């Protein structure tokens, strides 16, 4: 570390890294603010050599190499426009990209070589050094791709050779949400109430870690949380409705902060120090101060590891938990985008990940359970009932054709549905007519049709046409998937409706999944 006697060249940036509780852990030096990190002890020959090399690259001594291009990008307005947390992480990766000492380093590659597709072999060999940490390797490639794209936009490169290279890390986190028992295990393993509040709150508000730790009490209103998100650098605002669970948790956090403040205040008086003030943020540490990003991240990881059994879920999965909850509550993509402060396009993509077919099947199973309960409690002991738009026809129905008037949620309209005995069916009625006014919407395919077992599939929604439904089934007969369509109004045929067959193997898997979820 630098001493007071060490005089550093003008312009060198000094960065102090602190631990979770605010103590100084280490000190780093950079050639300039936003520049490459310097190596060696300040004032030593190695330190000055790395400083001179950085200045040489900045003056253009390495301008015709990948390392020089990376440093020019780091000094560009495009890089300056990134969020501070993003720049911090990207500087570390740019340092590795610019390196040109080891055999596999790519910082010395001439720009001319980067226009030759054969250089991909060198880049992949460099990436594969970190194959044991695939997510980290993919992150390096992400930053490298941005550097090359920047060079291409500036006319320094003819192409981006990284485009199209596959990722090492493969993961489907569609079912990775925090379950109730995992939340209980996390709270139990917490070293303090303060850290125990973090994940439950994240699951109830859906904020990123940086937004969660900076959430202020002044941003918590009577009916909603209004938070300017860090990701959009102040351009996006998340409006999060306060659920009863959220209110209860916030009340417990306030009580704990007041209790901790009383303890710290009494200690300060005993030691003759100035008493602390109450924290402005919702989350605070045991010192009564707002959390630092690295400290909070570290404490959450330690708590997950201390749980029995250790929790494998990520803190970021709390956002998926919240997104899934909103989707199950019936919110549309624009509504979820407003709540979470996301772009609508990104919401559409995330819904296909976080709300998968298992969620749909479980929802159908829950509706079936409610149906059976109402059927048992009904005065007429009927075997058929309609719950949430789903009709089950019992295989024990009397022989012959039966005409039933089914009251469906279409503002007092009724539609006659004809079916025979011995059929198992899950018939879905159309939903609220107001949804037809939307340009496009998304629903499970099973919500738009009736599956009649061996009889195939019939249209049971006026929102889509026979032609559209037939093309969707021909494309993919799995009925538990989510489809996007433009709602309209198409009359249901009273007689001779069109039926589309479902392959036997697909039908068997659908019934197997439904029974498993129902059981």
C-alpha positions in Angstrom: 0.0 0.0 0.0 1.1 3.6 -0.6 2.7 5.5 2.2 2.4 9.3 2.8 6.0 9.7 1.6 5.1 8.2 -1.8 4.5 10.9 -4.3 2.3 9.6 -7.2 2.3 11.1 -10.7 -0.5 13.6 -11.2 -3.7 12.1 -12.6 -3.4 8.6 -11.0 -6.8 7.5 -9.6 -6.9 5.9 -6.1 -9.7 3.6 -5.3 -10.3 2.2 -1.7 -12.2 -1.0 -1.4 -14.1 -1.5 1.8 -15.5 -4.6 3.5 -19.2 -5.3 4.4 -18.9 -3.3 7.6 -17.0 -0.3 6.2 -13.5 -1.3 7.0 -10.7 -0.7 4.4 -9.8 -4.0 2.7 -7.5 -2.9 -0.1 -6.4 0.0 -2.2 -6.1 0.0 -6.0 -4.5 2.5 -8.3 -5.4 3.3 -11.9 -3.5 5.2 -14.6 -6.3 7.7 -14.7 -10.0 7.8 -13.8 -11.5 5.1 -15.9 -8.1 3.9 -17.0 -6.3 0.5 -16.6 -5.4 -0.7 -13.2 -1.7 -0.4 -12.3 0.3 -3.3 -10.9 3.0 -3.3 -8.2 3.6 -1.2 -5.1 3.2 2.5 -5.7 6.6 4.1 -6.4 8.2 0.7 -7.4 9.7 0.0 -10.8 6.9 -2.4 -11.7 4.3 0.3 -10.8 6.0 3.0 -12.9 6.4 0.5 -15.8 2.7 -0.3 -15.8 1.9 3.4 -15.6 4.2 4.2 -18.6 2.7 1.4 -20.6 -0.8 2.7 -20.0 0.2 6.2 -21.1 1.8 4.8 -24.2 -1.4 2.9 -25.1 -3.4 6.1 -24.5 -1.2 8.1 -26.8 -1.7 5.6 -29.5 1.3 3.4 -29.1 -1.0 0.3 -29.2 -3.8 1.9 -31.2 -3.5 -0.7 -33.9 -4.0 -3.6 -31.5 -7.0 -5.0 -29.7 -5.6 -3.8 -26.4 -5.4 -0.3 -27.7 -8.9 -0.5 -29.1 -10.2 -1.7 -25.8 -8.6 1.3 -24.0 -10.0 3.7 -26.5 -13.4 2.3 -26.0 -13.0 2.7 -22.2 -12.2 6.4 -22.7 -15.2 6.9 -25.1 -18.5 8.7 -24.4 -20.3 5.4 -24.9 -18.5 3.8 -22.0 -19.0 7.0 -19.9 -22.7 6.7 -20.4 -22.9 3.3 -18.7 -24.1 2.9 -15.1 -21.4 3.2 -12.5 -21.8 -0.4 -11.4 -21.5 -1.6 -15.0 -18.4 0.5 -15.6 -16.8 -1.0 -12.5 -17.3 -4.6 -13.7 -16.4 -3.8 -17.3 -13.1 -2.2 -16.4 -11.9 -5.5 -14.9 -12.8 -7.3 -18.1 -11.2 -4.7 -20.3 -8.0 -5.1 -18.3 -8.0 -8.8 -19.2 -8.8 -8.1 -22.9 -5.9 -5.6 -23.1 -3.3 -7.9 -21.5 -0.5 -9.0 -23.7 2.0 -10.9 -21.6 0.9 -14.5 -21.4 0.9 -16.9 -24.4 -2.9 -16.9 -24.8 -3.4 -13.1 -24.2 -5.2 -11.4 -27.1 -4.4 -7.7 -26.3 -1.6 -7.7 -28.9 -3.7 -8.9 -31.8 -3.4 -6.4 -34.7 -6.6 -4.8 -35.8 -6.0 -6.2 -39.3 -6.1 -9.7 -37.8 -9.5 -9.0 -36.2 -11.0 -8.7 -39.7 -10.0 -12.3 -40.5 -12.5 -14.9 -39.3 -9.6 -17.3 -38.7 -8.8 -15.3 -35.6 -11.8 -16.9 -33.9 -9.5 -19.8 -32.9 -7.2 -17.5 -30.9 -10.2 -15.8 -29.2 -11.8 -19.1 -28.2 -8.5 -20.4 -26.9 -8.3 -17.3 -24.8 -11.8 -17.6 -23.5 -11.4 -21.3 -22.7 -8.9 -20.4 -20.0 -11.9 -19.7 -17.8 -14.0 -22.7 -18.9 -14.2 -23.7 -15.2 -16.2 -20.5 -14.6 -18.4 -20.4 -17.7 -20.5 -17.4 -16.6 -17.3 -15.4 -16.1 -16.0 -16.5 -19.5 -19.2 -15.5 -21.2 -19.1 -12.1 -19.5 -15.6 -11.5 -20.9 -16.9 -12.4 -24.4 -19.8 -10.0 -23.9 -17.5 -7.1 -23.1 -15.2 -8.1 -26.0 -18.1 -8.1 -28.4 -19.1 -4.6 -27.2 -15.5 -3.4 -27.8 -15.4 -4.9 -31.3 -18.8 -3.5 -32.2 -17.6 0.0 -31.1 -14.6 -0.4 -33.3 -16.8 -1.4 -36.2 -19.1 1.6 -35.7 -16.0 3.9 -35.7 -14.8 2.4 -39.0 -11.8 0.7 -37.4 -13.0 -2.8 -38.1 -14.9 -4.4 -40.9 -16.7 -7.0 -38.8 -17.3 -8.3 -35.3 -15.7 -11.7 -35.2 -17.3 -12.6 -31.9 -20.8 -12.4 -33.3 -22.4 -15.9 -33.3 -20.0 -17.5 -30.9 -21.9 -19.7 -28.5 -22.0 -19.4 -24.7 -20.4 -21.8 -22.3 -23.0 -21.3 -19.6 -26.2 -23.1 -20.2 -29.1 -22.6 -17.7 -32.9 -22.6 -17.6 -34.0 -20.8 -14.5 -37.7 -20.9 -15.4 -38.5 -22.9 -12.3 -36.0 -21.1 -10.1 -38.2 -19.2 -7.7 -37.9 -18.8 -3.9 -40.3 -21.3 -2.3 -41.7 -20.7 1.2 -39.5 -23.3 2.9 -36.4 -21.8 1.3 -37.4 -18.4 2.6 -37.9 -19.8 6.1 -34.5 -21.6 5.9 -32.9 -18.3 4.8 -34.4 -16.3 7.7 -33.4 -19.0 10.2 -29.8 -19.0 9.0 -29.5 -15.2 9.1 -26.9 -13.9 11.5 -29.1 -10.9 12.3 -32.6 -9.7 11.7 -31.3 -7.0 9.3 -29.9 -9.6 6.8 -32.9 -11.8 7.3 -35.1 -9.1 5.8 -33.3 -8.9 2.5 -34.6 -11.8 0.5 -38.2 -11.8 1.7 -38.4 -8.1 0.8 -36.9 -8.7 -2.6 -39.6 -11.3 -3.3 -42.3 -8.8 -2.4 -41.0 -5.8 -4.4 -39.0 -7.4 -7.2 -36.2 -4.8 -7.1 -32.6 -5.5 -8.2 -30.1 -5.6 -5.4 -28.7 -2.1 -6.0 -32.2 -0.7 -6.0 -33.2 -2.7 -3.0 -30.3 -1.5 -0.8 -31.0 2.1 -1.8 -34.7 2.0 -1.3 -35.6 4.9 1.0 -38.5 5.2 3.4 -39.5 8.4 1.6 -40.1 6.3 -1.5 -42.6 4.0 0.3 -46.1 5.5 0.0 -49.4 4.5 1.4 -50.4 2.4 -1.5 -47.2 1.9 -3.5 -43.5 2.1 -3.7 -42.3 4.6 -6.2 -38.6 4.0 -7.0 -36.3 5.6 -9.7 -34.3 2.6 -10.8 -30.5 2.7 -11.1 -30.5 0.5 -14.2 -32.1 3.2 -16.4 -29.8 5.9 -14.9 -32.8 7.8 -13.6 -34.9 7.4 -16.7 -37.2 4.6 -15.4 -39.5 4.6 -12.5 -40.9 1.4 -10.8 -44.3 1.7 -9.2 -44.8 -1.3 -6.9 -48.2 -1.9 -5.3 -48.0 -2.6 -1.5 -49.4 -6.0 -0.7 -50.5 -6.8 2.8 -47.5 -9.1 3.2 -45.3 -6.2 2.1 -46.9 -3.8 4.7 -46.4 -6.4 7.5 -42.7 -6.9 6.6 -42.0 -3.1 6.4 -43.6 -2.7 9.8 -41.3 -5.4 11.3 -38.3 -3.7 9.6 -39.2 -0.3 11.2 -39.5 -1.9 14.6 -36.1 -3.6 14.2 -34.5 -0.4 13.1 -35.9 1.5 16.1 -34.6 -1.3 18.4 -31.1 -1.3 16.8 -31.0 2.5 16.9 -31.8 2.5 20.7 -28.9 0.0 21.3 -26.4 2.0 19.2 -27.6 5.3 20.9 -27.0 3.9 24.4 -23.6 2.6 23.4 -22.6 5.9 21.9 -23.6 7.7 25.1 -21.6 5.3 27.2 -18.5 5.9 25.0 -19.1 9.7 24.8 -19.6 9.7 21.1 -22.2 11.5 19.0 -25.3 9.4 18.8 -26.2 7.9 15.4 -29.2 8.9 13.3 -32.0 6.6 12.1 -31.2 5.2 8.6 -33.0 6.8 5.6 -33.0 3.5 3.7 -35.4 0.6 4.4 -32.6 -1.9 4.7 -29.7 -1.2 7.0 -26.9 -3.2 8.7 -26.2 -3.8 12.3 -24.3 -0.5 12.6 -27.5 1.3 11.6 -26.0 2.4 8.3 -27.1 1.7 4.7 -25.7 -1.4 3.1 -22.8 -1.2 0.6 -23.4 -3.3 -2.5 -20.5 -5.7 -1.9 -21.3 -6.0 1.8 -24.9 -6.9 1.2 -24.1 -9.3 -1.6 -21.5 -11.0 0.6 -23.8 -11.4 3.6 -26.7 -12.8 1.5 -24.3 -15.4 0.0 -23.0 -16.4 3.4 -26.5 -16.8 4.7 -27.5 -19.0 1.8 -24.5 -21.2 2.4 -25.2 -21.4 6.2 -28.8 -22.6 5.6 -29.6 -26.3 6.1 -29.5 -27.5 3.4 -27.6 -24.7 1.6 -29.8 -22.7 -0.7 -28.9 -22.8 -4.3 -31.2 -20.0 -5.5 -29.9 -16.7 -6.5 -31.0 -13.4 -5.1 -31.9 -12.4 -8.6 -34.4 -15.2 -8.6 -36.5 -13.1 -6.3 -37.3 -10.9 -9.3 -38.5 -14.0 -11.1 -40.6 -14.9 -8.0 -42.2 -11.5 -8.1 -42.7 -11.6 -11.9 -44.4 -15.0 -11.7 -46.7 -13.8 -8.9 -47.8 -10.9 -11.0 -48.4 -13.1 -14.0 -50.5 -15.5 -11.9 -52.5 -12.6 -10.6 -53.5 -11.9 -14.2 -51.4 -8.8 -14.9 -50.5 -8.1 -18.6 -47.0 -7.5 -19.9 -47.4 -3.7 -19.9 -48.7 -3.7 -16.3 -45.7 -5.8 -15.2 -43.4 -3.5 -17.1 -44.8 -0.6 -15.1 -44.5 -2.3 -11.8 -41.0 -3.6 -12.3 -39.6 -0.7 -14.3 -38.7 -3.0 -17.2 -39.0 -2.5 -20.9 -42.2 -4.1 -22.2 -40.2 -6.2 -24.7 -38.0 -7.6 -22.0 -41.1 -8.5 -19.9 -42.5 -10.5 -22.9 -39.3 -12.4 -23.1 -39.1 -13.0 -19.3 -42.6 -14.2 -19.1 -41.7 -17.1 -21.5 -39.0 -18.0 -19.0 -40.5 -17.5 -15.6 -44.1 -18.7 -16.5 -43.5 -22.1 -18.0 -45.9 -25.0 -18.7 -45.6 -26.3 -15.2 -47.1 -23.1 -13.9 -50.0 -23.4 -16.4 -50.6 -27.0 -15.5 -50.6 -26.3 -11.8 -53.1 -23.5 -12.4 -55.4 -25.8 -14.2 -55.0 -28.4 -11.4 -56.0 -25.8 -8.8 -59.1 -24.9 -10.8 -60.0 -28.5 -11.1 -59.7 -28.9 -7.3 -62.1 -25.9 -6.8 -64.4 -27.4 -9.4 -64.6 -30.8 -7.6 -65.2 -29.0 -4.2 -68.1 -27.0 -5.6 -69.5 -30.1 -7.3 -69.5 -32.0 -4.0 -71.1 -29.1 -2.2 -73.7 -28.5 -5.0 -77.4 -29.2 -4.1 -78.0 -31.1 -7.3 -74.8 -33.2 -6.8 -74.0 -32.6 -10.5 -70.8 -34.2 -11.9 -70.2 -31.1 -14.1 -69.3 -27.6 -13.0 -67.7 -24.6 -14.3 -64.9 -22.9 -12.3 -62.8 -20.1 -13.6 -63.9 -20.9 -17.2 -63.0 -24.6 -17.1 -65.7 -27.4 -17.4 -65.0 -31.0 -16.5 -67.3 -33.6 -17.9 -67.3 -36.8 -15.8 -66.9 -40.1 -17.5 -69.8 -41.4 -15.4 -72.3 -39.1 -17.1 -75.5 -40.8 -18.3 -75.5 -42.1 -21.9 -76.8 -39.9 -24.7 -76.3 -36.4 -25.8 -76.6 -33.8 -23.0 -77.2 -30.1 -23.7 -75.9 -27.8 -20.9 -76.2 -24.1 -20.7 -72.8 -22.9 -19.2 -72.7 -19.5 -17.6 -69.3 -18.2 -18.6 -67.5 -15.0 -17.7 -68.6 -13.0 -20.7 -70.9 -10.5 -19.0 -74.1 -12.5 -18.6 -73.8 -14.3 -22.0 -74.3 -18.0 -22.2 -73.1 -20.5 -24.8 -74.6 -23.9 -25.3 -72.0 -26.7 -25.3 -73.0 -30.1 -26.6 -71.0 -33.2 -25.5 -71.5 -36.9 -25.2 -71.1 -39.3 -22.3 -67.8 -41.0 -21.4 -65.6 -38.0 -22.6 -63.0 -36.5 -20.5 -62.7 -32.8 -21.3 -61.3 -29.6 -20.1 -63.3 -26.9 -21.8 -62.3 -23.3 -21.5 -64.8 -20.5 -22.0 -64.0 -17.1 -23.3 -62.8 -14.4 -20.9 -63.8 -10.9 -20.3 -64.9 -9.1 -23.5 -62.9 -6.0 -22.6 -59.7 -8.0 -23.4 -60.7 -8.0 -27.1 -59.9 -4.4 -27.2 -56.2 -5.1 -26.7 -54.0 -5.2 -29.8 -52.4 -8.5 -28.8 -52.6 -10.7 -25.7 -51.0 -13.9 -24.4 -52.7 -16.9 -22.9 -52.3 -20.7 -22.6 -53.5 -22.4 -25.7 -55.8 -24.6 -23.5 -57.7 -21.4 -22.6 -58.9 -21.1 -26.2 -60.1 -24.6 -27.0 -61.6 -27.8 -25.6 -59.6 -31.0 -25.4 -62.0 -33.9 -25.9 -59.6 -36.9 -25.5 -59.8 -39.1 -28.5 -62.2 -36.6 -30.1 -59.3 -34.1 -30.5 -59.5 -30.4 -30.0 -62.4 -28.0 -30.7 -62.4 -24.2 -30.6 -64.3 -22.9 -27.5 -63.3 -19.2 -27.6 -64.7 -16.4 -29.7 -61.4 -14.5 -29.5 -59.7 -16.6 -32.2 -60.7 -18.1 -35.5 -60.8 -21.8 -36.6 -58.0 -21.0 -39.1 -55.7 -19.5 -36.5 -56.3 -22.3 -34.0 -55.8 -25.0 -36.6 -52.5 -23.5 -37.7 -51.3 -23.2 -34.1 -52.1 -26.9 -33.3 -50.4 -28.0 -36.6 -47.3 -26.0 -35.6 -47.2 -27.4 -32.0 -50.0 -29.5 -30.5 -48.9 -29.0 -26.9 -51.9 -27.2 -25.3 -50.2 -26.0 -22.1 -47.9 -23.5 -23.9 -48.5 -19.7 -24.0 -49.5 -18.2 -27.3 -49.7 -14.6 -28.5 -52.6 -13.5 -30.7 -54.7 -10.5 -31.7 -58.1 -11.0 -30.2 -61.2 -10.6 -32.4 -64.7 -12.0 -32.4 -65.6 -15.2 -34.2 -68.9 -17.0 -33.7 -68.9 -20.5 -32.4 -70.4 -23.1 -34.7 -73.6 -24.5 -33.2 -73.3 -27.7 -35.2 -70.4 -29.7 -36.6 -67.5 -27.8 -35.1 -64.1 -28.5 -36.6 -62.0 -31.0 -34.6 -58.2 -31.2 -34.8 -56.5 -34.5 -33.8 -53.8 -34.5 -31.1 -50.9 -37.1 -31.5 -51.3 -39.9 -29.0 -47.8 -39.3 -27.5 -48.5 -35.6 -26.9 -51.9 -36.4 -25.4 -50.5 -39.0 -23.1 -47.8 -36.5 -21.8 -50.4 -33.7 -21.3 -52.7 -36.0 -19.2 -49.7 -37.3 -17.3 -48.5 -33.7 -16.4 -52.1 -32.7 -15.5 -52.6 -35.7 -13.2 -49.2 -35.2 -11.6 -50.0 -31.6 -10.8 -53.5 -32.5 -9.7 -52.3 -35.3 -7.4 
